[in-house]
Amino acid sequence: MTVTVVPIIEPDPRPGVPLAKVMQERLRRIAQDLQEVHLRHMESVEPLFDDLVVYVSYNSKYAVRWRIVNDVPAAAETMTAEVCAKLGYIKWKTATINLFHSR
């Protein structure tokens, strides 16, 4: 199974949030770490030709949230949920992927 973790980064950080750049870099590191370390064991999960795509982002309180965005077997979803729960990440519950504010 091919594992891909994508950080959902706001393309235009809100003014007045001095830590926006730091938080975006942290999210990139979280995504890389989740893919290369914590979900690495998923690469040997059957079927090997399937993909697991996980989006990570922040919620409004800057907690890390995650979401599987493609169809995967229930076992893969359960394993991903367990790993993310151990890391303190919360499941992404909204139906939208990202909300961009228009000016």
C-alpha positions in Angstrom: 0.0 0.0 0.0 1.4 3.4 -1.0 1.0 5.9 1.8 0.9 9.7 1.1 0.3 12.3 3.7 -0.5 15.8 2.4 -0.4 18.9 4.6 -3.2 21.3 3.8 -1.6 24.7 4.0 -3.4 27.9 3.8 -2.0 29.6 0.7 -2.3 33.1 2.1 -1.8 33.2 5.9 -4.1 35.5 7.8 -2.5 38.8 8.8 -2.1 39.3 12.5 -1.1 35.7 13.0 2.6 36.0 13.7 3.2 32.3 14.0 1.6 31.4 10.7 4.8 30.5 8.9 6.1 28.5 11.9 2.8 26.6 12.1 2.8 25.8 8.4 6.3 24.5 8.6 5.3 22.4 11.6 2.4 21.0 9.6 4.8 20.0 6.8 7.1 18.2 9.3 4.1 16.5 10.9 2.9 15.2 7.5 6.4 14.0 6.6 6.9 12.3 10.0 3.4 10.6 9.8 4.2 9.3 6.3 7.8 8.2 6.8 7.7 7.0 10.4 4.3 6.3 11.9 2.5 5.0 8.9 5.4 3.3 7.3 4.2 -0.2 8.4 1.1 0.4 6.2 3.3 -0.1 3.1 3.3 -3.8 3.7 -0.5 -4.1 4.2 -2.4 -6.0 1.6 -3.4 -5.2 -1.1 0.0 -3.8 -2.0 -1.3 -1.9 -5.0 -3.8 0.3 -3.1 -3.1 3.8 -2.0 -3.7 5.5 1.3 -4.0 9.3 1.1 -4.3 11.3 4.3 -4.8 15.0 4.6 -3.6 16.8 7.7 -4.5 20.3 8.7 -5.3 22.5 11.7 -8.7 23.1 13.1 -9.8 26.5 14.4 -8.0 25.9 17.7 -4.8 24.8 16.0 -5.1 21.1 16.9 -3.8 18.8 14.2 -6.6 17.0 12.4 -6.5 14.2 9.9 -8.7 12.7 7.2 -8.4 9.8 4.8 -9.5 11.1 1.4 -9.8 7.9 -0.7 -11.4 4.5 -0.4 -9.4 2.1 1.6 -10.2 -1.1 3.4 -11.7 -0.8 6.9 -8.6 -2.3 8.5 -6.4 0.4 6.9 -8.7 3.1 8.2 -8.7 1.6 11.7 -4.9 1.3 11.8 -4.5 4.9 10.6 -7.0 6.1 13.3 -5.1 4.3 16.0 -1.8 5.8 15.0 -3.2 9.3 14.7 -5.0 9.0 18.1 -1.8 7.9 19.8 -0.2 11.0 18.4 -3.0 13.2 19.7 -4.4 14.1 16.3 -8.2 14.4 15.9 -10.4 13.1 13.1 -11.4 15.7 10.6 -15.2 15.7 10.8 -16.3 18.5 8.4 -17.4 17.6 4.9 -15.2 20.3 3.3 -11.5 19.9 2.7 -10.5 23.5 3.2 -12.1 26.9 3.4 -10.4 29.7 1.7 -11.4 33.2 2.6 -12.1 35.6 -0.2 -11.2 39.2 0.1 
